[in-house]
Amino acid sequence: MQSPILFESAYSTSTFVLNRPKALNALNQEMLHLLIPKLKEWDQSDSCKIIIGRGNGPAFCAGGDVKSAIQFAADPSTLSNALNFYQDQFQLYYNLATISKPYVAIMEGITFGGGVGISAYAPYRIATEKTVFAMPEVKIGCFPDVGSTYVFARLDGQVGTYLALTGNSVTGYEVYHLGLATHYIPSRRISSVLERLDALEVLGPHTINETLSEFDTEPGSMLEAESQLSISRGQVRAALDRAFACNDVESIIAELENFVRAEDQSEVQTWARRTLDALALRSPTSLKVTLEALRMAEREDYRLSDALQRDLAINTAFTSGATPDFNTGVTSVLVNKDPANKRPNWSPSTLEEVSRAYVWDTFFSPTSPYVMSAPRIQTERPLPGINLGYYALPSENDVGAFVLENTTHSGVSVEEVVAHFEATTRGKSGVRFKVKEVLARRCETMKDGRLKWI
């Protein structure tokens, strides 16, 4: 029987290959016990220059083995096994985020839950046309953990709030467009990427980035790229930002209902109806806990280490029986494999029954018995706020800041903004498309061709 993780070392690279393809490479305790010490060994080795993470089969990693965790949690005598499993997972995520060696995560195929945890903090994150990215925990009565609230709170607009509350996925080029990946490379070229990385003799952060950029491929046309964006453009994106900017779930739903009641049969109306249908299937407790965690993570002084420890405490509450919904959701979705449109028997069953006081006192308060009993990760190395978008496409905030900065002078045109970001990213694939999409949605073009940010 093969090991659930394969370790490969070559000239410059050391690679871990998740090797449970039938289980979509879901992380279990054995994998964690193999991977954590190996990463420490590589980090201290002079012969290891670059660390690469990838998966065998149709998934990079579909998450953690939550079915086993729920089984352990069902018996008070084995609850500690479940909590230790989560502690090891979160320790792995922290270790990868603080590792001193360059880390390249190849997010090919399904990248859910724990798969996000072992890829999101890599400075180099490769998406392909096969990438499917999601944090679907609200579908099983839990919440998007692994520190993802830190990531989602720093995406453009309210895209992160939408992804966290719905549990919906984004695929392929859109993963790159949103900044969840730093490079978009066709699957057929991944083997060439690995060979090229292994052959590098002169190493450095920018060298690795430029090497990966050699393989970046923009879709054949702007129309092809645009067709791959489900939530990232035009009126749907504007509606998403408006609805999911609300600070309580009930108000988000009210905004979506307003879009549905609109007389025109627009794509916004269709999107809003589908989004309402998705939210109606989710655990009310999960939705409210998730939104609270997201808004907390938006603080400028909030660090990834804060998010990881907070998420571990919240996860402890869900696992330890603060709500029955985690057990209910795992049983319905993963064990019984009920149809996707069948709502599990959540308790409480309505948003109105879940007060903010209950959410805070149970899942967030330092005096909550669940928070107090939560295991802690070891944080020997400092982990301040990290720039997850350093090698990614320019963010909407980047574009807005440049336009506003130049508004006080002579102003800028569309082509001048595009030229600026193409220059600063050295012609990175997708920059022109991303910048023009942001400008079309967020700017008014004056008579003289200058832009006004609105």
ChimeraX attribute file (.defattr): number of C-alpha atoms within 10 A of each C-alpha:
attribute: neighborCount
match mode: 1-to-1
recipient: residues
	/A:1	3
	/A:2	7
	/A:3	12
	/A:4	18
	/A:5	20
	/A:6	16
	/A:7	14
	/A:8	11
	/A:9	16
	/A:10	13
	/A:11	15
	/A:12	18
	/A:13	23
	/A:14	20
	/A:15	22
	/A:16	18
	/A:17	18
	/A:18	25
	/A:19	24
	/A:20	22
	/A:21	17
	/A:22	11
	/A:23	15
	/A:24	22
	/A:25	30
	/A:26	25
	/A:27	25
	/A:28	20
	/A:29	19
	/A:30	12
	/A:31	19
	/A:32	18
	/A:33	14
	/A:34	15
	/A:35	19
	/A:36	17
	/A:37	12
	/A:38	14
	/A:39	20
	/A:40	14
	/A:41	11
	/A:42	21
	/A:43	20
	/A:44	13
	/A:45	11
	/A:46	7
	/A:47	14
	/A:48	19
	/A:49	23
	/A:50	24
	/A:51	23
	/A:52	20
	/A:53	20
	/A:54	23
	/A:55	26
	/A:56	19
	/A:57	18
	/A:58	18
	/A:59	28
	/A:60	33
	/A:61	32
	/A:62	25
	/A:63	27
	/A:64	21
	/A:65	17
	/A:66	21
	/A:67	14
	/A:68	14
	/A:69	23
	/A:70	19
	/A:71	14
	/A:72	18
	/A:73	21
	/A:74	15
	/A:75	11
	/A:76	10
	/A:77	9
	/A:78	13
	/A:79	18
	/A:80	16
	/A:81	17
	/A:82	21
	/A:83	23
	/A:84	16
	/A:85	22
	/A:86	26
	/A:87	21
	/A:88	19
	/A:89	26
	/A:90	25
	/A:91	22
	/A:92	23
	/A:93	26
	/A:94	25
	/A:95	23
	/A:96	24
	/A:97	21
	/A:98	19
	/A:99	18
	/A:100	15
	/A:101	17
	/A:102	20
	/A:103	25
	/A:104	24
	/A:105	26
	/A:106	25
	/A:107	30
	/A:108	28
	/A:109	26
	/A:110	25
	/A:111	32
	/A:112	26
	/A:113	25
	/A:114	26
	/A:115	28
	/A:116	27
	/A:117	27
	/A:118	26
	/A:119	27
	/A:120	24
	/A:121	26
	/A:122	25
	/A:123	23
	/A:124	25
	/A:125	26
	/A:126	26
	/A:127	29
	/A:128	26
	/A:129	19
	/A:130	17
	/A:131	28
	/A:132	23
	/A:133	28
	/A:134	24
	/A:135	27
	/A:136	22
	/A:137	26
	/A:138	27
	/A:139	28
	/A:140	24
	/A:141	27
	/A:142	29
	/A:143	31
	/A:144	29
	/A:145	28
	/A:146	31
	/A:147	27
	/A:148	27
	/A:149	28
	/A:150	27
	/A:151	22
	/A:152	22
	/A:153	21
	/A:154	24
	/A:155	19
	/A:156	18
	/A:157	21
	/A:158	21
	/A:159	20
	/A:160	21
	/A:161	25
	/A:162	21
	/A:163	19
	/A:164	26
	/A:165	29
	/A:166	23
	/A:167	23
	/A:168	17
	/A:169	18
	/A:170	21
	/A:171	21
	/A:172	24
	/A:173	28
	/A:174	25
	/A:175	26
	/A:176	23
	/A:177	24
	/A:178	24
	/A:179	22
	/A:180	25
	/A:181	31
	/A:182	27
	/A:183	28
	/A:184	28
	/A:185	26
	/A:186	19
	/A:187	17
	/A:188	10
	/A:189	13
	/A:190	17
	/A:191	9
	/A:192	12
	/A:193	17
	/A:194	14
	/A:195	14
	/A:196	16
	/A:197	21
	/A:198	17
	/A:199	13
	/A:200	17
	/A:201	11
	/A:202	7
	/A:203	13
	/A:204	13
	/A:205	13
	/A:206	10
	/A:207	14
	/A:208	19
	/A:209	17
	/A:210	15
	/A:211	14
	/A:212	23
	/A:213	20
	/A:214	13
	/A:215	18
	/A:216	21
	/A:217	16
	/A:218	18
	/A:219	18
	/A:220	8
	/A:221	9
	/A:222	12
	/A:223	9
	/A:224	12
	/A:225	18
	/A:226	17
	/A:227	10
	/A:228	18
	/A:229	19
	/A:230	14
	/A:231	19
	/A:232	22
	/A:233	16
	/A:234	15
	/A:235	14
	/A:236	19
	/A:237	19
	/A:238	17
	/A:239	20
	/A:240	25
	/A:241	18
	/A:242	15
	/A:243	23
	/A:244	23
	/A:245	18
	/A:246	17
	/A:247	14
	/A:248	14
	/A:249	19
	/A:250	13
	/A:251	14
	/A:252	18
	/A:253	19
	/A:254	14
	/A:255	18
	/A:256	24
	/A:257	17
	/A:258	12
	/A:259	20
	/A:260	20
	/A:261	12
	/A:262	11
	/A:263	8
	/A:264	10
	/A:265	10
	/A:266	14
	/A:267	11
	/A:268	21
	/A:269	21
	/A:270	13
	/A:271	20
	/A:272	24
	/A:273	16
	/A:274	14
	/A:275	19
	/A:276	17
	/A:277	13
	/A:278	18
	/A:279	18
	/A:280	16
	/A:281	18
	/A:282	25
	/A:283	31
	/A:284	24
	/A:285	29
	/A:286	26
	/A:287	24
	/A:288	23
	/A:289	25
	/A:290	25
	/A:291	22
	/A:292	19
	/A:293	24
	/A:294	25
	/A:295	15
	/A:296	15
	/A:297	24
	/A:298	16
	/A:299	12
	/A:300	9
	/A:301	10
	/A:302	14
	/A:303	17
	/A:304	22
	/A:305	21
	/A:306	17
	/A:307	22
	/A:308	24
	/A:309	24
	/A:310	23
	/A:311	24
	/A:312	26
	/A:313	27
	/A:314	26
	/A:315	25
	/A:316	24
	/A:317	24
	/A:318	24
	/A:319	26
	/A:320	24
	/A:321	14
	/A:322	16
	/A:323	19
	/A:324	18
	/A:325	27
	/A:326	29
	/A:327	24
	/A:328	20
	/A:329	24
	/A:330	21
	/A:331	17
	/A:332	21
	/A:333	18
	/A:334	12
	/A:335	11
	/A:336	10
	/A:337	10
	/A:338	13
	/A:339	9
	/A:340	12
	/A:341	10
	/A:342	10
	/A:343	18
	/A:344	22
	/A:345	14
	/A:346	22
	/A:347	16
	/A:348	15
	/A:349	16
	/A:350	12
	/A:351	16
	/A:352	10
	/A:353	12
	/A:354	18
	/A:355	11
	/A:356	15
	/A:357	9
	/A:358	14
	/A:359	17
	/A:360	16
	/A:361	15
	/A:362	21
	/A:363	25
	/A:364	21
	/A:365	15
	/A:366	13
	/A:367	12
	/A:368	16
	/A:369	14
	/A:370	24
	/A:371	21
	/A:372	14
	/A:373	14
	/A:374	21
	/A:375	18
	/A:376	16
	/A:377	20
	/A:378	12
	/A:379	13
	/A:380	8
	/A:381	10
	/A:382	8
	/A:383	15
	/A:384	13
	/A:385	14
	/A:386	13
	/A:387	11
	/A:388	20
	/A:389	19
	/A:390	14
	/A:391	21
	/A:392	24
	/A:393	26
	/A:394	24
	/A:395	21
	/A:396	18
	/A:397	14
	/A:398	13
	/A:399	21
	/A:400	19
	/A:401	13
	/A:402	15
	/A:403	23
	/A:404	16
	/A:405	12
	/A:406	15
	/A:407	15
	/A:408	8
	/A:409	8
	/A:410	9
	/A:411	17
	/A:412	20
	/A:413	18
	/A:414	17
	/A:415	12
	/A:416	13
	/A:417	21
	/A:418	18
	/A:419	16
	/A:420	14
	/A:421	20
	/A:422	19
	/A:423	12
	/A:424	10
	/A:425	16
	/A:426	12
	/A:427	14
	/A:428	22
	/A:429	20
	/A:430	22
	/A:431	22
	/A:432	19
	/A:433	16
	/A:434	22
	/A:435	24
	/A:436	16
	/A:437	16
	/A:438	19
	/A:439	23
	/A:440	14
	/A:441	15
	/A:442	17
	/A:443	16
	/A:444	14
	/A:445	15
	/A:446	10
	/A:447	7
	/A:448	9
	/A:449	13
	/A:450	18
	/A:451	23
	/A:452	19
	/A:453	15
	/A:454	10
